């Protein structure tokens, strides 16, 4: 059984998502690779946000939007998942408007 949580988002544009992560000073990589979770389970992700505990946060395209994928047991951000996504969503909305 997978330990990973998939959280739906309203993030559709890869470039705006990457810009938003950078604006928030989050260290990320853009390689098709896997994130690691409980008992070394893995999950594919296209954009990976690094965490200090090496249990990273992924964003995976599901054909409609990017889902946040992570093992919540190893969440190592200074704020909750909800606040983390709210910050990304706010920056994403700003960057969506500025891009035009």
C-alpha positions in Angstrom: 0.0 0.0 0.0 1.3 3.4 -1.0 2.1 5.9 1.7 2.0 8.8 -0.7 -0.7 11.5 -0.6 -1.8 13.1 -3.9 -3.3 16.5 -3.4 -5.2 18.1 -6.2 -4.2 21.7 -7.2 -5.3 24.3 -9.7 -1.8 24.5 -11.1 -1.8 23.9 -14.9 1.3 25.7 -16.4 4.7 24.1 -15.7 6.6 27.3 -16.4 4.5 29.4 -14.0 4.7 26.7 -11.4 8.6 26.7 -11.6 8.7 30.5 -11.5 6.4 30.5 -8.4 8.6 27.9 -6.6 11.7 30.0 -7.4 10.0 33.2 -6.2 9.3 31.4 -2.9 13.0 30.5 -2.6 12.2 26.8 -2.7 15.0 24.6 -4.1 13.6 22.4 -6.9 14.7 20.3 -9.8 13.0 19.5 -13.0 13.9 16.0 -14.0 11.7 13.0 -14.4 12.7 11.2 -11.2 11.2 9.6 -8.2 10.6 10.9 -4.7 11.1 8.5 -1.8 8.7 7.8 1.1 8.0 5.4 3.9 10.0 2.1 3.6 11.8 3.4 0.5 8.6 3.4 -1.6 8.9 5.7 -4.6 6.6 7.8 -6.7 7.3 9.5 -10.0 7.3 13.4 -10.2 8.3 15.9 -12.8 9.1 18.8 -10.5 10.7 18.0 -7.1 11.0 20.4 -4.2 14.0 19.4 -2.0 13.5 18.8 1.7 16.3 18.6 4.3 15.3 15.1 5.3 15.6 13.8 1.7 11.9 12.9 1.6 11.1 15.4 -1.1 7.9 16.9 -2.4 6.8 16.2 -6.0 4.6 17.7 -8.5 3.2 15.2 -11.0 1.1 16.0 -14.1 -2.1 13.9 -14.1 -3.2 14.9 -17.6 -5.3 17.9 -16.3 -3.3 19.6 -13.5 -0.2 19.2 -11.3 -0.8 17.2 -8.2 1.3 17.6 -5.1 2.7 14.2 -4.2 4.5 13.5 -0.9 4.6 11.2 2.1 3.0 13.4 4.7 4.7 11.5 7.5 8.0 13.1 6.4 6.7 16.7 5.8 9.6 18.9 6.7 8.4 22.4 5.7 8.2 25.1 8.3 4.4 25.3 7.8 1.5 23.0 7.1 0.7 21.5 3.7 -2.3 23.9 3.4 -0.2 27.0 4.0 2.5 25.7 1.7 0.0 25.2 -1.1 -1.7 28.6 -0.4 1.7 30.3 -0.8 2.3 28.6 -4.1 -1.2 29.3 -5.3 -0.9 33.0 -4.5 2.4 33.3 -6.2 1.1 31.2 -9.2 -1.9 33.6 -9.5 0.4 36.6 -9.4 2.7 35.1 -12.0 -0.2 34.1 -14.2 -1.4 37.7 -14.4 2.1 39.3 -14.8 2.9 36.9 -17.6 0.1 38.4 -19.8 
